[in-house]
Amino acid sequence: MNPNAPVHFYIGIGPSFSYSYAYNSSGYNNLFFVNGHGYWSQQASSSNSTQRSIGAEGIAGVEWFACSWLSIHAEYNEGVQYQWGSTSASSGYSSTYPANAPSHNNTNSNNNGWALNSSGVSFGLNIYL
């Protein structure tokens, strides 16, 4: 805001967008014995999640020039975002043991809401060549 002074203040604002996707899968087979007989069991699970957000971020800072090629700065970043997403999970169990019935479970969930994000104050050293 004052480029000729040894101390410079600056501000900025802009849009923010994000997208994330995660997938996880696991499973195992197990051999167990009941009364001397061997039986197999199998368990498997998987999940996937998708998240999106849109918002705005603002920054305010100060930079002090110790000399023409060296400065120290401090800045604060704040943002607001609207987030939405979904998660799906599936799990199942089966066994060759006669007393165990196979099972399968599915869950789905959706989420949305506002989030206020802050990076706190960050400090830095700049060298201009």
C-alpha positions in Angstrom: 0.0 0.0 0.0 3.1 2.3 0.4 5.9 1.0 -1.9 8.4 3.6 -0.9 8.3 3.1 2.9 10.4 0.5 4.7 7.1 -1.1 6.0 4.6 -2.4 3.4 1.0 -3.5 4.3 -0.8 -5.8 1.9 -4.2 -7.4 1.6 -5.9 -9.7 -0.9 -9.0 -11.7 -1.5 -9.8 -14.5 -3.9 -11.9 -17.6 -4.6 -11.1 -21.1 -3.3 -12.2 -24.5 -4.6 -11.3 -28.0 -3.5 -12.2 -31.6 -4.5 -11.0 -34.8 -2.8 -11.7 -38.5 -3.4 -10.6 -41.4 -1.2 -11.0 -45.1 -1.6 -10.1 -47.8 0.9 -10.4 -51.6 0.6 -9.3 -54.4 2.9 -10.0 -58.1 3.4 -8.6 -61.2 4.9 -9.1 -65.0 5.0 -8.8 -67.0 8.2 -8.6 -70.7 8.9 -10.0 -71.8 12.2 -10.6 -75.2 13.8 -13.7 -76.4 15.7 -13.7 -80.0 17.1 -10.8 -80.9 14.9 -12.4 -79.7 11.7 -11.0 -76.8 9.7 -13.2 -74.0 8.5 -12.5 -70.9 6.4 -13.8 -67.4 7.1 -13.6 -64.4 4.9 -14.1 -60.7 5.7 -14.0 -57.8 3.3 -14.7 -54.1 3.6 -14.5 -51.0 1.3 -15.3 -47.4 1.5 -15.2 -44.3 -0.8 -15.6 -40.7 0.1 -16.0 -37.6 -2.1 -15.7 -34.0 -0.7 -16.1 -30.7 -2.5 -15.9 -27.1 -1.3 -16.2 -23.6 -2.7 -15.5 -20.3 -0.9 -13.4 -17.3 -0.5 -10.1 -16.6 1.2 -8.6 -13.3 2.4 -5.0 -12.4 3.4 -3.6 -9.4 5.3 0.1 -8.9 6.0 3.0 -6.6 6.7 6.5 -6.7 5.2 9.5 -4.8 6.7 12.5 -4.2 4.6 15.7 -4.4 6.6 17.6 -3.3 3.5 16.8 -3.3 -0.3 17.3 -7.0 -0.7 16.1 -8.5 2.7 12.7 -8.3 4.3 10.7 -10.0 7.1 7.0 -10.5 6.7 4.0 -11.7 8.8 0.6 -12.6 7.3 -2.7 -13.8 8.4 -5.0 -15.9 6.2 -8.8 -16.4 6.8 -11.4 -18.2 4.6 -15.0 -19.3 4.5 -16.1 -22.3 2.6 -19.3 -24.2 1.9 -18.5 -28.0 1.9 -20.5 -31.0 0.7 -19.8 -34.6 0.2 -20.8 -38.2 0.5 -19.4 -41.5 1.9 -20.3 -45.1 1.1 -19.1 -48.1 3.0 -19.6 -51.8 2.5 -18.6 -54.8 4.6 -19.2 -58.5 4.5 -18.4 -61.7 6.3 -18.8 -65.3 5.2 -17.7 -68.6 6.7 -17.7 -72.3 5.8 -18.6 -73.1 9.5 -22.2 -74.3 9.5 -23.3 -72.1 12.5 -22.2 -68.8 10.9 -24.6 -67.1 8.5 -23.1 -64.8 5.9 -23.6 -61.1 6.6 -23.4 -58.0 4.5 -23.7 -54.3 5.5 -24.0 -51.1 3.4 -24.0 -47.6 4.7 -24.3 -44.3 2.8 -24.1 -40.8 4.2 -24.2 -37.2 2.9 -22.8 -34.1 4.6 -22.8 -30.4 4.0 -22.2 -27.2 5.9 -20.1 -24.1 6.3 -16.6 -24.0 7.5 -14.4 -21.1 8.7 -10.7 -21.7 8.1 -7.7 -19.9 9.5 -4.0 -20.5 9.0 -3.1 -18.4 12.0 -0.1 -16.0 11.6 2.8 -17.1 9.5 6.2 -15.5 9.4 8.8 -15.5 6.6 12.1 -14.1 5.4 12.4 -12.8 1.8 15.6 -12.4 -0.1 15.4 -10.3 -3.3 18.2 -10.7 -5.8 
